[in-house]
Amino acid sequence: MIITFFKEDAKGSFWYYSVHDRQGNLFTEYALTVVWGREPNAGREKVYLYESAREMDRALRSILRKKVSQGYKVLYRFARNKRYIALLQEFDFHAV
């Protein structure tokens, strides 16, 4: 699963925020990676580790709600897992 958001600031610069679960982790199978900055695939990065799928899903929902409330719009989204497909439908995300 990957979701990439974007927003334009007052100066006309674009900011990007991506969240994905593609990056594996040696310590847990439940991890989210977020990347943010002025380029879609570059900038700062942080990996969040979780003990369970339920905990990770709760955190993912929180991240998505926060980004939408901050004015970000979805640039790109993709999911194969039925759980994530349902999540994207729950938030009614449509890429622009």
Secondary structure, DSSP 8 states (H G I E B T S, - for coil): -EEEEEEE-TTS-EEEEEEES-S--SS-SEEEEEEEEEETTEEEEEEEEESSHHHHHHHHHHHHHHHHHTT-EEEEEE--SHHHHHHHHHHT----
